[in-house]
């Protein structure tokens, strides 16, 4: 009878160990999935911020080009006026 009790206890302990292994494996897998989702979210956020920075840089470059073009036009006009004034004075 004592052998049967020992075998029953060993079976219970073995069952508990198997159960705990499954629970811990599933918990680890769930944590892994959550971590992967968080990393994906961070990567998407970084990509979105980089895209916004690129758009801002492009807009600033376009504004700079427009200002430079306008300044060049004004310089040309000023030089024309100076030339006309110099021509009439001489």
C-alpha positions in Angstrom: 0.0 0.0 0.0 2.8 2.4 0.7 4.1 1.9 -2.9 0.8 2.9 -4.2 0.8 6.1 -2.1 4.3 6.9 -3.3 3.3 6.3 -6.9 0.2 8.5 -6.5 2.3 11.3 -4.9 4.9 11.0 -7.8 2.1 11.2 -10.3 0.6 14.3 -8.6 4.0 16.0 -8.5 4.7 15.1 -12.1 1.3 16.4 -13.1 1.9 19.7 -11.2 5.4 20.1 -12.9 3.9 19.6 -16.3 1.1 22.0 -15.5 3.5 24.7 -14.3 5.7 24.2 -17.4 2.7 24.8 -19.6 1.5 27.8 -17.6 5.0 29.4 -17.6 5.6 28.7 -21.3 2.2 30.3 -22.2 2.9 33.3 -19.9 6.4 33.7 -21.5 4.9 33.5 -24.9 2.2 36.2 -24.0 5.0 38.5 -22.6 7.0 38.0 -25.8 4.0 38.9 -28.0 3.4 42.0 -26.0 7.1 43.1 -26.2 7.1 42.5 -30.0 3.9 44.7 -30.3 5.5 47.5 -28.2 8.7 47.4 -30.3 6.5 47.6 -33.5 4.6 50.6 -32.1 7.9 52.4 -31.2 9.2 51.7 -34.7 6.1 53.1 -36.3 6.2 56.1 -34.1 9.8 56.7 -35.0 9.1 56.4 -38.7 6.2 58.8 -38.4 8.3 61.4 -36.6 11.1 61.0 -39.2 8.5 61.5 -42.0 7.2 64.7 -40.3 10.8 66.0 -39.9 11.5 65.3 -43.6 8.3 67.2 -44.6 9.2 70.2 -42.4 12.7 70.2 -43.9 11.4 70.1 -47.4 8.9 72.9 -46.6 11.7 75.1 -45.1 13.9 74.4 -48.2 11.1 75.5 -50.5 10.5 78.7 -48.5 14.3 79.4 -48.5 14.4 79.0 -52.3 11.4 81.3 -52.8 13.0 84.0 -50.6 16.3 83.7 -52.4 14.5 84.0 -55.8 12.6 87.0 -54.6 15.8 88.6 -53.3 17.6 88.0 -56.6 14.7 89.6 -58.5 14.8 92.6 -56.2 18.6 92.9 -56.6 18.2 92.8 -60.4 15.5 95.5 -60.2 17.7 97.6 -58.0 20.7 97.2 -60.3 18.5 98.2 -63.2 17.3 101.4 -61.4 20.9 102.2 -60.4 22.0 101.7 -64.0 19.3 104.0 -65.3 20.2 106.7 -62.7 23.9 106.5 -63.6 23.0 106.7 -67.3 21.0 109.9 -66.8 23.4 111.6 -64.5 26.4 111.1 -66.8 
